[in-house]
């Protein structure tokens, strides 16, 4: 089969969408399919990499390291007329994504979209809650232009179906348990953080930005620190809120952006993953923390609802219960025996997840689209 994947973010950009799209692309290639990746040209790129079509992009406001693709309907239509894909997957709702759906519709190419980001929730986090309804209607119009909308959880599937989204299909996520593994725990790295083997290292991994509800993570850690003055908080990532956070909390350790084995080493060297975000569509980092054997405190939705059992792998907090979140971080952080018992259970929670299975399910969805336009795609792919 010949597939097209259209995305406005891709590694080396670091975010959940970029890494998920890369995993889906690689999975299809490993299954023997021809895949053309369409994305904005990144810094210092001149020639199109093999199997890719690079288009014009512009910097994303507040995130200068990321780009969105400019409209490219004519370019895509010409390309796909010459080399027609059997089906396409559109991962992002920016101008490039809209262009891809428009070109596919004009050529009669079946399309699936990926629902990766709750932009409606972002409106609330950036101080404009009155725009949540507008954002949801905009996303519904985009996704209903395709023959299927792929989502990672049953919870999100039910929400979107109730909000008028058509043909919502669950495609489960997985985590690379060979990469993210407790054996990568690094005493030397912990020493750099000022944490010995008997110390407590809280860790946050992700974008350092307003939508991640970081003030609650800080508040929770300070509550822990009152009882465990030796506790340290390591932050892995970058973003527009880092400078202020670092200025206001000079005792925090800011590790910067890490990838691959180095990221896995940072994860495994933590004692507790503090993830206060309430705007995640899924939260790949939750799976990576669990695979690394790190007890996790997160709100009970997305990946946490699917895989994190409260009291077994950490704490799954009812959304909106900030006091419960703070209490869980302090309680688990102070209980060395409890955290040690949780470490093995965390690993077991995600031990059966296989990226190869996700690639197979994704392949079957696209094949169904190519065969009959998605009329008979199952509502759940895994």
RANOR-V36265 format. One record per run of one state. SS is the DSSP state (alpha for helix, beta for strand, coil for the rest). FROM is the first residue (numbers start at 1). LEN is the number of residues. If there is no record, write none. Layout:
<<SS;FROM;LEN> <SS;FROM;LEN>>
This chain:
<<coil;1;1> <beta;2;5> <coil;7;9> <alpha;16;15> <coil;31;3> <beta;34;7> <coil;41;11> <beta;52;4> <coil;56;1> <beta;57;4> <coil;61;2> <beta;63;7> <coil;70;3> <alpha;73;10> <coil;83;4> <beta;87;4> <coil;91;4> <alpha;95;13> <coil;108;2> <beta;110;5> <coil;115;4> <alpha;119;7> <coil;126;3> <alpha;129;15> <coil;144;4> <beta;148;4> <coil;152;2> <alpha;154;9> <coil;163;5> <beta;168;3> <coil;171;11> <alpha;182;3> <coil;185;2> <alpha;187;6> <coil;193;8> <beta;201;5> <coil;206;4> <alpha;210;3> <coil;213;1> <alpha;214;14> <coil;228;4> <beta;232;5> <coil;237;5> <alpha;242;7> <coil;249;4> <beta;253;4> <coil;257;3> <alpha;260;9> <coil;269;3> <beta;272;4> <coil;276;8> <alpha;284;8> <coil;292;3> <beta;295;5> <coil;300;3> <alpha;303;5> <coil;308;2> <beta;310;1> <coil;311;3> <beta;314;4> <coil;318;4> <alpha;322;13> <coil;335;1> <alpha;336;15> <coil;351;4> <alpha;355;18> <coil;373;7> <beta;380;1> <coil;381;2>>
